Amino acid sequence: MRGSFFMIGAQVFRNVIIFGSTIIVTRLLHPDDFGLIACLAPVIAFIMLLQDAGLQQALIQRERLTFAEENGVFWILAVLSLFFAAVLWASATSIAAFYGDPRLVPLTMMASVTLLIGGLSAVPMSLLNRHMRFREIAVIDVAAQALGSASAVLGAWAGLSYWALMMMPLVSSLVKVIGALWLGGWRPGWPRFAIDRALFSFGANLTGFNLVNFFARNLDNILIGRVWGTVELGYYDRAYKLLMLPLQALNAPLSRVMIPILSRVQNDRDRVRRIYIRAVGVLALGVVPGMAAVTIAAEDLILVLFGEKWLPVVPIFYFLGAVGLSHIVHNPIGSLFISQGKSRQMLYLGAFNATTYVASFVIGLPWGAVGVAGALAVSEYAIRVPMIWYYMNRIGLIRWQDSVQIQVPLLIAAALCWGVMSFGVEAAWEFSPVGRIAATLVCSYLCAFVISLANPMGRYLMKEVLVLLARPYRGRLDAVRVSLDLARRRRFGVRRRPHTLPGELIVSLTSYPPRFPTLLPTLHCLLTQTVRPDRVILWVAHDDRDKLPAAVRQLESAGLEIRTCADTRSYKKIVPTLQSFPDAFIVTADDDLYYKSTWLSDLIKHWSGSPREIVCHRAHRIKVDEYGNVLPYAEWDFSIEGPIAGEDVFATSGGGVLYSPKVFSQEVTDKTLFQDLCPTADDIWQYWMARRAGASYSKTPGSFFLFDWPSSRTTALSNENVIAGRNDEQIRAMGSYFEPLEVLCEKGAAKDE
């Protein structure tokens, strides 16, 4: 998750670079320069589709992947890149003849070199994306965009005209290749061209969609350039690029994040739907009002950014802006199709949309670029939007009601803003161009806010936006919340009542010297619970008792028991208690976490009374692939929400776990065995021991509020187990000695309560 937010932050910086360089280059160059490059753009885009063969996304979507498959895809794409670069080079004179402009010959040859270089970065970048290494992707993207934009600006300033526009993709491609190989750490093996048929089939369907989508998105450029010339095409291209700039800038990182995330949960349809609605809804609520505002204030925006020579862009901008309001919501659909492996259904929808696009181009062409843009806007809302709603609902991915609730209120808000600005604000006050743009932005977001509050989906999305905006400050807010709660509990105390369990209740934890400085607040939390346990026991190694802070030892007068035992690391948390109190209910806790005052009572409240039930506050869900093999620990569903119960619910003891008496198999306290098989992963050991005894896990409702004290996690076992992969090693060792984890999970799957 941190990598995702790092990538989003870097993407903002990248967008600033793109926007700034676009303004500078547009002011320095002539519409004819942009029209010339726009003539070549469809040809380059077409070659890039064939060059990719859909295999990049296939690598990301694939649930399991071997190095042989990665290497095979790399060499296939390398050969395809070389072949299509040669084809493009040889086609230079034909392309120039089609448009009747000889300047396109050297430009086409330069583009072929760019294509060849760019093809070499495809597999390394896809693997970075597959493994969700968003931080490295962000660094590469920003560096490529910065250096590419700088080359374009310098070229335009030096008077290189249209050559400046060709420098940017060439430099960016070079930077991407170098960055992906350097930061990714992946290297190809010896040339090998055999790949799995399923990879090829998925890629072929995706390529089919991309091809029909290509004609839908590029035929307008070809027709306008052929019939109306490079100047008219230059106006159309600038309007289109200016509107598509925020869409492409947002869609690229969103796809990179959503495809691997949705692919991980592709078998859980409800979860896929929730993730998609949340992501697209928040994106729409944040971006649609802004795009509506710049569309309404198009004339002022063009005048301020590009100057009077670009004012013919304004009517084109109005129509394309209306189309953009829809694309913000519907562009991410491709990520949904890809992640679910539905490339064939994606192809069908793409073919339908392409047909309507082409018809719109042909109908609007007699009226020039404005006519094409107008026909696009009409067909978007009359045909494509209703079809997308219907089709997504029919194939069972997203309900049509969800799409309507996300999109329609924002369109109503945009219309309301247009009415307010046209017949209210502008009639009452005089504004400068910049003032009108600012007033329109404020008005648009206010209208969206009011309309959103009037419907349940809008209120849900508003809440998600506020959570997202508060996320950078969450650590500080959580710290304030915890401090206030602890201060209240110290000052006023907590009304405590006896527990209702049919036996002795013990809260058990352990600690060691590096954690002693932050142990005191955790103990205060455990000693001020609304339910009073019979004992709170802190276990430390024999040699560590004298190292405890005096304030911790003073808590013995408040009910804390400090006991010593052999140093078995994290196992001191529960094994000595099991040995000393075999008939007791035991709740485990960590020594570095905050626990709210109802933490213990919530565990007890959720216990059903079954002696085979283990209740936990925090849990992961064990994930298996399509063949029933358990996936690596890092690919499990972390910190799942409850209530949920089942054998594939994996409790983490730090959040708090309530164990009934004799719930484990007899090997649970075998020191030699757990130190040999599972020396640093007591949660894994306890899961095996509980499942072997026939117990199952149940998670409390909601999600656990995880707050650890500053600097306490620098020595955490999670650094060793999760990041270094030790959990997977110990799972394999346990499976070899006892039964495999797949067998334990087969005895029952988790079910919602």
C-alpha positions in Angstrom: 0.0 0.0 0.0 2.8 2.4 0.8 4.3 1.7 -2.7 0.9 2.6 -4.2 0.8 6.0 -2.5 4.4 6.7 -3.4 3.5 6.0 -7.0 0.5 8.3 -6.9 2.6 11.0 -5.4 5.2 10.6 -8.1 2.5 10.5 -10.7 1.3 13.9 -9.5 4.8 15.2 -10.0 4.9 13.6 -13.5 1.7 15.3 -14.4 3.0 18.6 -13.5 6.0 18.0 -15.8 3.7 17.0 -18.6 1.4 19.9 -18.2 4.2 22.5 -17.9 6.1 21.1 -20.9 2.9 21.0 -23.0 2.2 24.6 -22.4 5.7 25.7 -23.2 6.0 23.6 -26.3 2.6 24.5 -27.6 3.4 28.2 -27.3 6.8 27.8 -29.1 5.5 25.7 -32.0 2.9 26.1 -34.7 -0.3 24.1 -35.2 1.2 22.6 -38.4 4.0 21.0 -36.3 1.5 19.2 -34.1 -0.6 18.3 -37.1 2.4 16.7 -38.8 3.2 14.5 -35.7 -0.5 13.7 -35.3 -0.4 12.3 -38.9 2.3 9.9 -37.8 0.8 9.0 -34.4 -1.8 6.5 -35.6 0.8 4.6 -37.6 3.1 4.4 -34.5 0.2 3.4 -32.2 -0.8 0.6 -34.7 2.7 -0.8 -34.8 3.0 -0.7 -31.0 -0.2 -2.8 -30.6 1.1 -5.5 -32.9 4.6 -5.3 -31.3 3.1 -5.9 -27.8 0.9 -8.8 -28.8 -1.0 -8.4 -25.5 1.7 -10.4 -23.7 2.6 -7.6 -21.3 -0.8 -7.7 -19.6 -0.8 -11.5 -19.8 2.4 -11.6 -17.7 0.7 -9.4 -15.0 -2.6 -11.3 -15.0 -1.1 -14.8 -14.9 -1.6 -16.3 -11.5 1.6 -18.4 -11.7 4.6 -17.6 -13.8 8.0 -19.3 -14.4 11.3 -17.7 -15.5 11.1 -19.8 -18.7 7.8 -18.1 -19.6 9.2 -14.6 -18.7 12.3 -15.2 -20.8 10.2 -16.6 -23.7 8.0 -13.6 -23.8 11.0 -11.2 -23.7 12.6 -12.8 -26.7 9.4 -13.0 -28.7 8.7 -9.3 -28.0 12.3 -8.4 -28.9 12.1 -10.1 -32.3 8.6 -8.5 -32.9 10.1 -5.1 -32.1 12.9 -5.6 -34.5 10.6 -6.8 -37.3 8.1 -4.0 -36.9 10.8 -1.4 -36.6 12.1 -2.6 -40.0 8.6 -2.5 -41.5 8.0 1.0 -40.3 11.4 2.2 -41.6 10.6 0.6 -45.0 7.1 2.2 -45.0 8.4 5.8 -44.6 8.0 6.9 -48.2 4.5 5.3 -48.5 3.3 7.1 -45.3 4.6 10.4 -46.7 2.9 9.8 -50.0 -0.5 9.1 -48.3 -0.5 12.4 -46.6 1.3 14.2 -49.4 4.1 15.6 -47.1 7.7 14.5 -47.6 8.7 15.7 -44.2 7.2 12.5 -42.8 10.0 10.3 -44.3 12.8 11.1 -41.8 10.3 11.4 -39.0 9.0 7.9 -39.6 12.6 6.5 -39.7 13.3 8.1 -36.3 10.0 6.7 -34.9 11.1 3.1 -35.9 14.3 3.5 -33.8 12.1 4.6 -30.8 9.8 1.5 -31.3 12.8 -0.9 -31.2 14.2 0.6 -28.0 10.8 0.7 -26.3 10.1 -3.0 -27.0 13.1 -4.0 -24.8 11.5 -2.5 -21.7 8.2 -4.4 -22.0 8.9 -7.5 -19.9 11.0 -5.9 -17.2 8.3 -3.2 -16.6 5.5 -5.8 -16.7 7.3 -7.9 -14.0 7.8 -4.8 -11.8 4.0 -4.2 -12.2 3.2 -7.9 -11.5 5.1 -7.9 -8.2 3.5 -4.5 -7.3 6.9 -2.7 -7.1 5.1 0.6 -7.6 7.9 2.6 -6.1 10.4 1.5 -8.8 7.8 2.0 -11.5 7.2 5.5 -10.3 10.9 6.4 -10.3 11.3 5.1 -13.8 8.2 6.9 -15.1 9.1 10.2 -13.6 12.7 10.1 -14.8 11.6 9.1 -18.3 9.0 11.9 -18.4 11.3 14.5 -17.0 14.2 13.8 -19.4 11.9 13.4 -22.4 10.0 16.6 -21.7 13.2 18.5 -21.1 14.5 17.3 -24.5 11.3 18.5 -26.2 11.4 21.9 -24.6 15.0 22.4 -25.4 14.4 21.3 -29.0 11.5 23.6 -29.4 13.4 26.5 -27.9 16.4 25.8 -30.3 14.1 26.0 -33.3 13.9 22.3 -34.2 10.1 22.7 -34.8 8.5 19.2 -35.2 11.7 17.4 -34.5 11.4 18.6 -30.9 8.2 16.6 -30.6 10.0 13.4 -31.8 12.8 13.8 -29.3 10.6 13.2 -26.3 9.5 9.6 -27.0 13.0 8.6 -28.1 14.6 9.9 -24.9 11.8 8.5 -22.7 12.2 5.0 -24.2 15.9 5.0 -23.6 15.4 6.0 -19.9 12.7 3.3 -19.4 14.9 0.5 -20.8 17.9 1.5 -18.6 15.7 2.1 -15.5 13.7 -1.1 -15.8 16.7 -3.3 -16.2 18.7 -1.5 -13.5 16.0 -1.2 -10.8 14.1 -4.3 -11.7 17.0 -6.6 -11.4 15.6 -9.0 -14.0 17.9 -10.2 -16.8 16.9 -12.4 -19.8 18.4 -15.8 -20.3 19.4 -17.4 -23.6 17.0 -16.9 -26.5 13.9 -19.1 -26.1 10.7 -18.6 -28.0 8.3 -21.2 -26.6 5.5 -19.9 -24.3 2.4 -21.4 -22.8 -0.7 -21.5 -25.1 -2.9 -19.8 -22.5 -0.5 -16.8 -22.4 -0.7 -16.5 -26.1 -4.5 -17.0 -26.2 -5.0 -14.3 -23.6 -2.6 -12.0 -25.4 -4.3 -12.6 -28.8 -7.7 -11.7 -27.5 -6.3 -8.5 -25.8 -4.5 -7.6 -29.0 -7.8 -8.0 -30.9 -9.4 -5.6 -28.5 -6.5 -3.1 -28.8 -6.7 -3.3 -32.6 -10.4 -2.4 -32.8 -9.9 0.2 -30.1 -7.0 1.6 -32.1 -9.2 2.2 -35.2 -11.8 3.7 -32.9 -9.4 6.2 -31.3 -7.1 7.0 -34.3 -9.3 7.0 -37.4 -10.4 10.5 -36.6 -6.9 11.8 -36.9 -6.3 10.0 -40.2 -9.6 11.3 -41.8 -9.2 14.9 -40.6 -5.5 15.0 -41.7 -6.3 13.4 -45.1 -9.4 15.6 -45.8 -8.8 18.8 -44.0 -5.0 19.0 -43.7 -2.4 19.4 -40.9 -3.6 22.7 -39.5 -7.2 21.5 -38.8 -5.7 18.3 -37.5 -3.4 20.4 -35.3 -6.4 22.1 -33.6 -8.2 18.8 -33.1 -5.0 17.1 -31.8 -4.4 19.9 -29.2 -8.0 19.8 -27.9 -7.9 16.0 -27.7 -4.5 15.9 -26.1 -5.3 18.6 -23.5 -8.4 16.7 -22.4 -6.9 13.3 -22.5 -3.8 14.4 -20.6 -5.4 14.1 -17.1 -7.3 10.9 -18.2 -4.2 9.2 -19.5 -2.1 10.4 -16.5 -4.7 8.9 -14.1 -5.6 5.8 -16.0 -2.0 4.6 -16.4 -1.2 4.4 -12.6 -4.7 3.2 -11.8 -4.4 0.3 -14.2 -1.0 -0.6 -12.9 -2.3 -0.8 -9.4 -5.7 -2.3 -10.1 -4.8 -5.1 -12.5 -2.4 -6.9 -10.1 -4.7 -6.2 -7.1 -7.9 -7.4 -8.8 -6.0 -10.4 -10.3 -5.1 -11.5 -6.8 -8.8 -11.7 -5.8 -10.2 -12.6 -9.2 -12.1 -15.6 -7.7 -13.9 -13.5 -5.1 -16.5 -11.7 -7.3 -18.0 -9.6 -4.5 -14.6 -8.3 -3.4 -13.7 -7.5 -7.0 -16.8 -5.4 -7.3 -16.2 -3.5 -4.0 -12.6 -2.7 -4.9 -13.6 -1.5 -8.4 -16.5 0.6 -7.3 -14.5 2.2 -4.6 -11.5 3.0 -6.9 -13.6 4.3 -9.8 -16.1 6.1 -7.7 -13.4 8.0 -5.8 -11.6 8.8 -9.0 -14.8 10.1 -10.6 -15.7 12.2 -7.6 -12.3 13.8 -7.6 -11.8 14.3 -11.3 -15.2 14.7 -13.1 -16.0 18.1 -11.4 -12.6 19.4 -12.4 -13.0 18.3 -16.1 -16.5 19.7 -16.2 -15.1 23.0 -15.0 -12.4 23.3 -17.6 -14.9 22.3 -20.3 -17.3 25.0 -19.2 -14.4 27.6 -19.1 -12.8 26.3 -22.3 -12.4 29.7 -24.0 -10.7 31.2 -21.0 -8.5 28.2 -20.5 -7.2 28.1 -24.1 -6.6 31.9 -24.1 -4.6 31.7 -20.8 -2.6 28.6 -21.7 -1.9 28.8 -25.4 -2.8 32.3 -26.6 -5.2 33.7 -29.2 -3.8 31.7 -32.2 -5.3 28.6 -30.6 -8.9 29.9 -30.1 -10.3 27.7 -33.0 -9.7 24.8 -30.5 -12.6 26.0 -28.2 -15.7 24.5 -30.0 -13.8 21.2 -30.4 -12.9 21.3 -26.7 -16.5 21.7 -25.7 -17.6 18.5 -27.4 -14.6 16.4 -26.5 -14.9 17.6 -22.9 -18.4 16.1 -22.7 -16.9 12.8 -24.0 -14.2 13.0 -21.4 -16.7 13.2 -18.5 -17.8 9.7 -19.5 -14.3 8.3 -20.2 -13.2 9.1 -16.6 -15.7 6.5 -15.3 -15.4 3.9 -18.1 -11.7 3.9 -19.0 -10.8 1.6 -16.0 -13.2 -1.1 -17.3 -10.2 -2.5 -19.2 -8.4 -3.2 -16.0 -11.5 -5.1 -14.7 -11.7 -7.3 -17.9 -7.9 -8.0 -17.9 -7.7 -8.9 -14.2 -10.7 -11.3 -14.5 -9.2 -13.0 -17.6 -12.1 -11.9 -19.8 -10.2 -10.7 -22.8 -12.7 -12.2 -25.2 -15.6 -10.3 -23.7 -13.4 -7.2 -23.7 -12.9 -7.8 -27.4 -16.6 -7.9 -28.1 -17.3 -4.7 -26.3 -14.4 -3.0 -28.0 -15.7 -4.1 -31.4 -19.1 -2.6 -30.7 -17.6 0.7 -29.5 -15.2 0.9 -32.4 -18.1 0.6 -34.8 -19.9 3.5 -33.2 -16.8 5.6 -33.2 -16.1 5.0 -36.9 -19.7 5.9 -37.7 -19.4 9.1 -35.7 -16.2 10.1 -37.6 -17.8 9.5 -41.0 -21.0 11.4 -40.0 -19.2 14.4 -38.6 -16.3 14.7 -41.1 -18.1 17.0 -43.6 -18.2 19.7 -40.9 -14.5 19.3 -40.1 -12.9 18.7 -36.7 -15.9 20.4 -34.9 -18.3 18.1 -36.6 -16.3 15.0 -35.7 -16.1 16.1 -32.0 -19.9 16.8 -32.0 -20.8 13.4 -33.4 -18.5 11.7 -30.8 -20.3 13.5 -28.0 -23.8 12.6 -29.2 -23.0 9.0 -29.8 -21.2 8.6 -26.5 -24.3 9.3 -24.4 -26.9 8.0 -26.9 -25.2 4.6 -27.6 -22.0 3.7 -25.9 -22.7 4.6 -22.2 -26.0 2.7 -22.1 -24.4 -0.2 -23.8 -21.5 -0.3 -21.3 -24.0 -0.3 -18.4 -26.0 -3.2 -20.0 -23.0 -5.3 -21.0 -21.1 -5.0 -17.7 -24.3 -6.0 -15.8 -25.0 -8.9 -18.2 -21.6 -10.6 -17.8 -21.8 -10.2 -14.0 -18.9 -7.8 -13.3 -20.6 -4.6 -12.3 -24.3 -4.0 -11.7 -25.8 -1.3 -14.0 -27.2 0.4 -10.8 -23.7 0.9 -9.6 -22.6 2.5 -12.8 -25.7 4.8 -12.9 -25.2 5.9 -9.2 -21.5 6.8 -9.8 -22.0 8.6 -13.2 -25.4 10.2 -13.4 -25.2 12.5 -10.3 -21.9 13.9 -11.5 -23.3 14.7 -14.9 -26.3 16.4 -13.2 -23.8 18.4 -11.1 -21.9 19.4 -14.3 -25.1 20.6 -15.9 -26.0 22.5 -12.8 -22.6 24.2 -12.7 -23.0 25.3 -16.4 -26.3 26.8 -15.6 -25.1 28.6 -12.5 -22.0 30.0 -14.3 -23.8 31.0 -17.5 -27.0 32.5 -16.1 -26.1 33.4 -12.5 -22.5 34.2 -11.6 -21.2 35.6 -14.9 -24.3 37.8 -15.2 -23.8 39.3 -11.8 -20.0 39.7 -11.6 -17.3 40.6 -14.1 -14.3 38.2 -14.0 -10.9 38.1 -15.7 -10.2 34.9 -17.6 -8.2 33.4 -14.7 -11.0 34.5 -12.3 -13.7 32.8 -14.4 -11.7 29.6 -14.5 -11.2 29.7 -10.7 -14.9 30.5 -10.1 -16.0 27.7 -12.4 -13.8 25.2 -10.5 -15.2 26.2 -7.2 -18.8 26.1 -8.5 -18.3 22.7 -10.1 -17.0 21.0 -7.0 -19.7 22.6 -4.8 -22.4 21.3 -7.1 -20.8 17.9 -7.1 -20.6 18.0 -3.3 -24.3 18.9 -2.9 -25.6 16.4 -5.4 -23.4 13.6 -3.9 -24.9 14.2 -0.5 -28.3 13.5 -1.9 -27.7 9.9 -2.7 -26.3 6.9 -0.8 -23.5 6.1 -3.3 -22.4 9.7 -3.3 -22.2 9.8 0.5 -20.2 6.6 0.6 -17.8 8.0 -2.0 -17.5 11.3 -0.1 -16.5 9.4 3.0 -13.9 7.5 1.0 -12.5 10.7 -0.4 -12.1 12.2 3.1 -10.4 9.0 4.3 -8.0 9.2 1.3 -7.2 12.8 2.0 -6.6 12.1 5.7 -4.4 9.1 5.0 -1.1 11.1 4.9 -2.0 12.4 8.4 -3.4 9.1 9.7 -0.3 8.2 11.8 -0.5 11.6 13.6 -4.3 11.4 14.0 -4.0 7.9 15.4 -1.3 9.0 17.8 -3.5 11.8 19.1 -6.5 9.4 19.4 -4.4 6.8 21.4 -2.8 9.5 23.6 -6.2 10.9 24.5 -7.6 7.5 25.3 -4.7 6.5 27.5 -4.9 9.9 29.3 -8.6 9.4 30.0 -8.0 5.8 31.3 -5.2 7.0 33.6 -7.1 10.0 34.9 -10.6 8.6 35.3 -10.0 4.8 35.3 -12.2 2.2 33.7 -15.2 0.5 35.2 -14.2 -3.1 35.2 -16.4 -6.2 35.6 -15.6 -9.9 36.0 -15.4 -12.1 32.9 -18.1 -14.7 32.2 -15.9 -17.5 30.9 -16.2 -21.0 32.5 -12.6 -21.1 33.8 -9.6 -19.0 34.6 -8.8 -16.2 32.1 -5.1 -15.2 31.6 -3.7 -12.4 29.3 -0.2 -13.5 28.3 2.6 -11.6 26.6 6.3 -11.5 26.4 9.0 -8.9 25.8 12.8 -8.5 25.5 15.2 -5.6 26.2 15.0 -3.7 22.8 11.2 -3.4 23.5 11.4 -2.6 27.1 11.3 1.2 26.5 7.8 1.0 24.9 6.4 -1.8 27.1 4.8 0.5 29.7 1.9 1.9 27.6 1.0 -1.6 26.3 0.8 -2.9 29.9 -1.4 0.1 30.9 -3.8 -0.8 28.1 -4.0 -4.5 29.3 -4.5 -3.5 32.9 -7.3 -1.1 32.2 -9.7 -3.4 30.3 -13.5 -3.2 30.9 -13.3 -7.0 31.6 -11.0 -8.0 34.4 -8.9 -11.1 33.6 -7.7 -13.3 36.5 -4.1 -12.8 35.6 -2.0 -10.6 33.3 1.4 -12.3 32.9 4.5 -10.8 31.4 7.1 -13.5 30.5 10.8 -12.5 30.1 14.0 -14.5 29.8 15.7 -15.4 33.1 18.5 -12.9 32.4 16.2 -10.0 31.4 14.1 -9.5 34.5 16.6 -7.1 36.1 16.7 -5.1 32.9 13.0 -4.2 33.1 12.3 -0.5 33.7 11.4 0.4 37.3 8.0 1.7 36.1 7.2 -1.7 34.6 8.1 -3.5 37.8 6.0 -1.1 39.8 2.9 -2.4 37.9 3.1 -5.6 39.9 1.2 -3.7 42.6 -1.6 -3.1 40.0 -2.0 -6.8 39.2 0.8 -7.5 36.7 2.6 -10.8 37.2 6.2 -10.8 35.9 7.6 -14.4 35.4 10.8 -15.7 33.9 11.4 -18.6 31.6 13.9 -20.0 29.1 14.4 -17.6 26.1 12.4 -19.2 23.3 11.8 -15.8 21.6 8.1 -15.2 20.6 7.1 -18.6 22.0 7.4 -17.1 25.5 4.1 -15.4 24.8 2.1 -18.6 25.2 4.1 -21.8 25.8 5.0 -21.1 29.5 1.4 -20.2 30.2 0.1 -23.4 28.5 2.5 -25.4 30.7 1.7 -23.6 33.9 -2.1 -23.2 33.4 -3.3 -26.0 31.1 -6.9 -25.6 32.1 -7.1 -21.8 31.6 -8.5 -19.6 28.8 -5.5 -17.8 27.4 -5.5 -14.5 25.4 -2.2 -13.5 23.8 -1.1 -10.0 23.2 2.0 -8.2 21.8 4.3 -5.9 23.8 4.3 -3.0 21.3 0.7 -2.4 20.5 -2.2 -0.2 21.7 -5.3 -2.1 22.9 -8.6 -0.3 23.4 -10.5 -0.8 26.7 -13.0 -3.2 25.2 -10.4 -5.3 23.4 -10.7 -8.2 25.9 -14.5 -8.0 26.3 -15.0 -8.1 22.5 -13.1 -11.4 22.2 -15.1 -12.9 25.0 -18.4 -11.6 23.5 -17.6 -13.3 20.1 -16.8 -16.7 21.6 -19.7 -19.1 20.9 -19.0 -21.4 23.8 -17.5 -24.1 21.6 -14.3 -25.6 23.1 -13.0 -26.1 19.6 -13.4 -22.4 18.6 -10.5 -19.9 18.6 -11.4 -16.2 18.5 -9.1 -13.5 17.1 -9.2 -9.8 16.5 -6.8 -9.8 13.5 -6.4 -12.4 10.8 -5.3 -13.2 7.3 -7.0 -15.5 4.8 -4.9 -18.3 3.4 -5.1 -18.2 -0.4 -4.8 -21.1 -2.9 -4.4 -21.2 -6.6 -6.8 -22.8 -9.1 -5.1 -26.2 -8.5 -5.6 -26.0 -4.7 -1.9 -25.1 -3.9 -1.3 -22.6 -1.2 0.1 -19.3 -2.5 3.1 -17.7 -0.9 2.4 -16.0 2.4 2.9 -12.5 0.9 0.0 -13.2 -1.5 -2.6 -14.1 1.2 -5.4 -11.6 2.0 -4.0 -9.6 4.9 -6.0 -8.1 7.7 -9.4 -9.4 6.6 -12.6 -7.9 7.9 -15.0 -9.9 10.1 -17.1 -11.5 11.2 -15.7 -14.5 9.4 -14.9 -18.1 10.4 -13.3 -21.1 8.9 -10.2 -23.3 8.6 -8.5 -20.9 6.2 -8.7 -18.0 8.6 -5.2 -17.5 9.9 -4.9 -15.6 13.3 -2.1 -13.3 14.1 -1.5 -13.5 17.9 -0.5 -9.8 18.4 -4.0 -8.5 17.6 -5.3 -10.7 20.4 -6.4 -14.4 20.3 -8.6 -16.2 22.7 -7.7 -19.9 23.2 -10.0 -22.3 25.0 -8.4 -24.9 27.3 -6.8 -27.8 25.6 -7.5 -26.5 22.1 -4.1 -27.5 20.8 -2.6 -30.9 19.9 -0.2 -32.3 22.5 3.0 -31.3 20.5 2.3 -27.6 21.1 4.8 -27.2 24.0 7.5 -29.4 22.4 10.4 -27.0 22.5 12.7 -29.1 20.4 10.1 -29.5 17.7 9.0 -25.9 17.3 12.5 -24.5 17.5 13.6 -26.9 14.7 10.6 -26.5 12.4 9.2 -23.0 13.1 11.8 -21.0 15.2 10.5 -17.5 14.4 6.9 -18.0 13.4 4.8 -18.8 16.5 1.6 -17.9 14.7 2.2 -20.6 12.1 3.1 -23.2 14.8 -0.1 -22.4 16.8 -2.2 -22.6 13.6 -0.9 -26.1 12.9 -1.3 -27.3 16.4 -4.9 -26.0 16.6 -5.9 -27.4 13.2 -4.4 -30.8 14.0 -6.6 -30.9 17.1 -9.7 -30.1 15.1 -10.1 -26.4 16.1 -11.2 -23.6 13.8 -10.8 -19.9 13.9 -13.4 -17.1 14.1 -12.6 -13.4 13.6 -14.4 -10.7 15.5 -16.5 -8.1 13.5 -14.8 -5.3 11.6 -11.1 -4.7 11.3 -8.5 -4.5 14.1 -7.1 -1.0 14.9 -3.4 -1.6 14.6 -1.2 1.0 16.3 2.3 0.3 17.4 4.5 2.6 19.5 7.1 4.7 17.6 10.3 2.8 16.7 9.1 -0.4 18.2 8.9 -2.3 14.9 12.5 -1.9 13.9 13.3 -5.3 15.5 10.0 -6.9 14.8 9.9 -10.5 13.6 7.7 -9.4 10.7 10.8 -7.9 9.1 12.5 -11.3 9.2 9.4 -13.5 8.4 7.4 -11.6 5.8 10.0 -9.4 4.1 12.8 -12.0 4.0 10.4 -14.9 3.2 11.0 -16.9 6.3 7.3 -17.6 6.8 7.2 -19.6 3.5 10.3 -21.6 4.6 8.7 -22.5 7.9 5.3 -23.4 6.3 7.2 -25.9 4.0 9.0 -27.3 7.0 5.8 -27.8 9.0 4.1 -29.4 6.0 6.9 -31.8 5.5 6.9 -33.0 9.1 3.1 -32.8 9.7 0.4 -32.6 7.0 0.7 -30.0 4.3 -1.1 -26.7 4.7 -3.3 -27.6 1.8 -4.7 -30.6 3.7 -5.5 -28.4 6.8 -7.4 -25.9 4.5 -9.3 -28.6 2.7 -11.1 -29.5 6.0 -13.2 -26.4 5.6 -13.2 -23.0 3.8 -13.9 -19.7 5.5 -17.5 -18.6 5.4 -19.1 -15.3 6.2 -21.1 -15.3 9.3 
